[in-house]
Amino acid sequence: MRSSFLKLVVGLVVLTAVILTSPSISLAEGSRKLEDVYTQERIDCYKNVIKYYNPSIQDATAERIAKAIIYYSYLQKIEDDRFVAAVITVESMFNPGAISRSGAQGLGQLMPGTASDMQVKNAFNIEDNVWGSCKYLKIQLDRFSNLPRQQQYECTLAAYNAGPGAVMRSGGIPPYQETQEYVVKVINVWRQISGLPPVKPKKGGNTADKSAAATKSSTGSNSVNSPSTKTKSASYKKAPVKMEIESHYIYIEEPVEEE
């Protein structure tokens, strides 16, 4: 265990050096190229994060997940691949075989109906699942693209958890405790792997360390529930060091307060 921790620390020291020497990349300026983001340095950085949250994962599996996150985020034109990594962290703790009590499957905990809609043939295949998860996230990002960026990402997460219909009916994050906690939790993991401090919701204290409720019915939406596997909680406070992954986009300030 001590050896694993030392490897993590060494990896993060290297990662910090990569961040300091890497040029900024701007999708908005149209300058982002695959070779800018799909580098061995960034792949190794993601492997460190993946192995922190799932210490028992094999190196080869961690590398496949890291490559899939970077590559399919790029193909789907998702601005920040750390956003996808944060979603997968909260969904499955990087366990490709995770199954929730409601039947959500794989890394991104796709419901079978959603997986079929995203043309995912095997939700337990790493590349298939990450592709489908990225595609579904991109659909929601485009759906809410008329909103300010902060609300856009919050509504995207809420739609991933509760379904876009619930978000549209509520005019924002639905009044479900599970969904509200889920949004804050993913944002805090996103900020953590960006080297930023956590945020707190304006009401009800810090929900980032609470577990999302595991039972919620889904009718045609992607219901993202706690996987049945026993893995480490995605808690910012439990991280011994910052896990800064270089990217061009930093998430906004804090969750929107819902009335």
N, C-alpha and C positions, 0 to 999 in steps of 0.2 A: 504493500500500500504506500509506504514511504517512497519507494522507487517510482511509483506511478505519479505521485505528487511532484517529485523532483523533476520528472520528465515534463509534466504540465508547466511548471514554473519556467523551465528552460525554454520550452516551446513558446511561452508567452513573452519571454525576453526577446526572442527572435522576432516574434510577431510585432512587438513594439518598434523594433528597428525597421521592419518592413513598412509599417505605417508612416514612420518619419521620413522614409526615403521614397515612398510611392507618390506618383503624380496624382492630382485630383482628377476625377473622371466625371463628366457631366452628360447624362443622357439627354437633358433638355437642350444642350448645345449640339447634340447629334454627333458627338465625338467618341462615344463609347464603342469600343470594338471588342469582339470576343477575346482577343489576345490580351486586352487590358485587364480583364476580370478573371479569365480562366488560366490562372498561373499556378505553378506548383506551390509558391509561397502561400497563396490564398487557400488552396486546397489543404495544405498542412495546417493552416490556422483553423479552418473548419474542423479538421480532424481532432484538434485539441479540444474544441468546444464539445463536439460529439462524444468524445471519450470522457470528458468531465461529467456530462449528464448520464452517460451510459458506460460506466467503467468496464463492464464485462464484454463490450462489443469488440469484435475482431478488427484488426487493422485494415484488412482488405474491405470489410463491410463499411467501416467508417469512411474509407476513401471513396467507395462507390457513392455513398450518400452525399459526401462533400461535393464530388464532381457533379452529381445530379442536381443538387440545389443551385450551384453556380450556373450550370449549363442551361437548365430549363427555365430558371429565372430570367436569364438573358434572352432566350428564345421567345418567351412570353412578354418581353419588354417590361418586366417588373423592375421598378427603379432601384430597389435595394434588396439584394438577395438575403440580407440578414433578416428581413421581414419574414421571408419564407422559412428560414431556419428557426426563428422564434416560434412561429406557428407549429412547426413540427416538434419542437422541444416540448411545448405544452401538450400537444396532442398525444405523443407516443414515447417521449424521451428517446427518440431514435431507435425504436424497436420495430423493425419491419414486419414482425409477426403479431403486433398488438391487435387485440380485438376488444371492443367495448361491450358492455352488457346490452346495448341497443343494436349491436351488429356492425358498428363502424370498424373499418379495417385499415391496417397498415400504417405507414409513417404519418400520413396526413389525416388518418382516421376518416376515410371517405365512406359514406353510406353506399350500399350497393347501387341504389338508384342514381346517385350522383356520379359514382364511378362509371356506370354505364353511359350516362349523359356525356361524360368527359372522354368517352371511348377508351377507358382503361380496361384492358383485357384481364389483368391479374393485379388486384389491389395489394397483394403481398410481395409483388416484385418491386424492387427499390426504384428503378427507373420509371416504370409505369405509374407508380403511386405519386412520385414527386412531380412527374409531368402532369398528372390529373389534378393534383393539389395546386400547382402553379397556375394551371389553366382556369380552375375555378376561382382562385383568388383574383386573377386578372379580370375575369368577367365581372366580379363584384367591384373591383377598383374602377372599371369603366362605367359600371352602372351608377356609381356615386361620384363620378368625375366632375360633376357640376358643383360639388360642395367644396368649401375650403379644405385644404389638404388634411388638416387634423381630423375633421369630421369624416372626410372620405375614408381614411384608414380605419377609424373607429367603426364606421358603418360597415365597412368591408369585413372586419373581424366579427361584428355582431351577426352579419349575414352568414358567415362561415359557420357560426355556432348555432344560430336559431333559424336560419333561412332568410332569404331576401324579402319574402312576403311579410314576415314579422317586422322587419326593419321599415319597410314601406308603410305598413299600417300604423306603426308607432311614430313615424316621422323622425326616426333616429334610433338610438340604442333602445331595444324593447325593455319594458319594466320587469325583466326576469333577473333574479339574483344571479343565477348561473351565468347568464350572458354578460351581465355587467361586470362580474368578477373575472370572467374569461378575457374580456377586452383589456382590463387593467393588467392582468397577468401576462398576456402576450406582449403588451407594450413594454412592460418592465423587463422581460427577457430580451426583447429587442434592444432596449436601452443598455442592458447589461453587456451584451456582446458587442455593443458600440462603445463601451467604456464610459457610459453615462450613469449617473445615479438614478434610483427608481423614482417614480412619481406616485402620488397618493390621490385618490379620488377626493372631490370636495365634500362628499357626504359619506358617512359610515366608516371613516378611518381607512387604513391601508388594507386593501383586499388582495394585494399581490401575492401574499403567502398562503391564502386560503385555497383549498381544493375546490375545483368547479364541481357542481352537483353532477352525479353520474347518471341520473335517470331523467330523461326528457323525451317525450314522444316526438316523432318526426313524420311529417306528411309531405314527402316530395322535396324536403330541404335537407341540407347536409347538417346532421346533428352531430356535434363533436363532443363526445363524452369521455370520461376518464377510462383509459384502457384497463383491461382486466389484469395486465401484468403488473408486478410490484416493482416500481422503479422510483428513483429519487425525485422528490418534488422540485418543480422548477421555481425555486425560491431565490430571489436576488441575494437575500441576507446570508445564504449558506455558501455563496461563492467565496473561496479564499482569496482570489485575485481577480482583477478585471480581465475580461476576455475580449480584447479590442480587435475587431476585424475591420480592416481598411475598406472603406467604401466612399461613395461620393455624396451620400445622403444621410442626414441625421434626423431622427424623428423629432416631432414637435413637442410642445411643452407638457401638457397634462391632459387627462381625459376630460371630455365635456361633461358638465354637470347636467344631469337629467332631472327635469321637474317631476 
